[in-house]
């Protein structure tokens, strides 16, 4: 089967998946169908790229003029903000403006997304973010290119909800650790150490609560 015939078959499959997603009323089924459609669209893009490379190689005299192999680069630096409906991720890459949009892929699930920028100055840039803080609506997520910046739009499952962090892992890591009571020492001394640590690390409300507890404890030990 020729590459063109393969691409035509895949495109027909994409159209059928999107048609089915419009027919179903179940969001989970709709999300699954659209994710599969995006995967096939990615395969079509790769076939189109391969076909173009083969034509270029044939016209330029063979393998000695083949393009250099790209290597993968994992992205860790990005910026983000949010509105009532979307969480927006900003990725800036030098010379991105000149890159064809068919070289950009982004696959979404309810709690993750994977971004890949192919063939930019000999590199494939990859950003994978899993365990998103909240669920997103896959069918409403999208991306757009603006100059050398790529913006990924994550549609909030709960509009108006404020995301304190990008992922649940980041949120958990930022939470203060609960002091542990050292059972090998004198229990009362260990409890006092734990209370002191909570007082030092707590906010104003926590400090007022602990101070009040200390005062009540002293009153019981040394009544007037």
N, C-alpha and C positions, 0 to 999 in steps of 0.2 A: 504494500500500500504506500502511495506517495505521501510526502509530508503534507501537501495541500489537502489531500483527501482525509488524512488523519485530523487535521485542524478543522475541517468542515464537520466531521462527525462529532468532535469534541464540542464545537460551538453549538451544534444541534442539541447535545446533551445539556449544556448550560442553559439554553433557552427553555428546555423541558423542565429542568429543576426549578428555574425561576417561576415558570407557569404554575407548577405544583405548590410552590411556597405561597403564591397569591391565593390559591384555592383553600389551603388549610387554615383553620382558625386557632390551632394550637401553636403557641409561640415557640415551644421547644422543638417541635417538628419543623417549623419555619426556619429556626436558627440552624438546624442540622442541614437542611436542604441548601441554605445560602452559603454555609461554610463549604460544602461539597462543590457548589458552583464556583466559588472563588478559587478552590484548589485546581479545578479544571481550567479556569481562566489563566492561572499561573502556568499550567502545563502548555497552554496554547501560546502564551508569551515566550516561553522557552523554545518551543518548536519554531516560532516565527524568527526568533533570534538565531537559532541554529541554521535555519534555512537561509537567512541573510548572510551568515558567516560562510556557508558553503558556496554561495553564489560569488561572494567577494573573493574567496580563495581560488575558485575556478578561473575567475577573470583576471586575477593578478599573477597566475603562474604557479599555483600549487602550495604545498605545505610550508615552504620556506618563508612565505609571507603571512602565515597564520598569526592571529592576534595572540598576545601574551596571556598566559594563564592568570586568572584573578585568584586572590586568596581572601579568606574571610577575616573580618575584623569585628569583634564584639563591641557594641556601643554600651557605655555605662553613663555617659554624661548627657543629660537632657534637662529641659525646664518644663514646668507644667503649671497650669492654673485651671480655674473652673468657673462655670456659670451655673444657673439653675438646672440646665438641661444637659450640659456636656462637661467632661473633663478633657482638657486639651494638652497634648504633649508636643513639645517643640524640639526638633532635632535639626541642628545646623551643620551642613557639610560643605566644604569648599568645592566650587564648580558644580554644585547640584543643579543650578539653574539651567545648565546646558544639557543635562541628562534627559533622555527620552522617558516619558512617564511609564512606558511599557516595561521599563527596567525596575519599577518599584512594585513590591508586593506587600500586602498587609492582610493577615488572617486574624479574625476575631473569634473568641468564644465568650461565654457568659462571665468568666473570671480571668481572662488573659488576652493578650494579643501578641502577634509576632510580626515585626517589620523587617523587610530585607530590601536594601538598595543595591542592585546588581551592576557590576562593571563600571564603577565610578573611579576613574584614574587607577585602574588595575586592581581595585578592591571591591569586595562585596561586604557592605556594612549591615550588621544584624543587631536588632534590638528585640529581646524577648522579655516581656514582663508578665509574670504569673502571680496568682493569688491576689488579684486586685481587691482593694478594700471592700468594694460593693459590686453587685452584679451590674452588667451593662446589657443594653438591647443590641444584639448583634446586627440585626437588619438595619439599624439606624446609625451604625458606626461608619466612619469614612475617613479619608485623608485627602489633603490637597498640598500642592507644592507652591510656595511663594518665594521666589528668588532662590537663595541658597538655603532656605528653611523649609522643612517638611513638618506639617502640622497634622497630628492624628486626633480625631474627634471620637471620644468614647461617650456614647449616649447613656446617661444614667437610667438605671432601672427605676430608681426612686427620685423623680425630679425634685429639686429643692434641697435634697440631702447634701450636707457639707462633708466633703472628704478631708479628713485631717491628715491623711497620708495616702500615698499612691497604692501601697499594698498592705495586707494584714500583717505581714512579717515585719515591715517597718514600724507599724503602729505598736506591735507587741514589744519590739526592741526598745521603743521610746518610753514605755511604761515603767514607772519606778518599781524596783524590785522590793518585795516584802521582806523585811529583815527576818532572819531565822533565829529562833531561840536556841541557845546552846544548852542542851540538856546535860552536858557533862559538868557544867559549873553549877554554882548555887542558883536554883530556879529564880529566886527573887532578884539576884544580881543580873542574871541573863535577861529577865523581863525589863529591868531598868535600862539596860544597854539598848534593847530593842526599841523602847519608848523614846530614848534620847535620839537614836538614829532617825526614827519616824518624825520627831520634832524638827531635827536639822534639815531633813529633806522635804518636809511637807509644806503646803501652802499656808496662808494666814489662817484659814478656817481650821486646818488640821492642828496648827500650833495652838489656837484658842481651845480646841477640844482637849488636847493633851494637857495643857496648863490647868484647865478646870479639873481634869481627872486627878492630876497630882495634888491640887489643893484639897479636893475632897478626901483623898487618901490620907493626907497629913492630918486633916481634922478628925478622921476616925482613929488615927494612931495616938494623937495628942489632943483629946477633947479639952475645950476650955472649962 
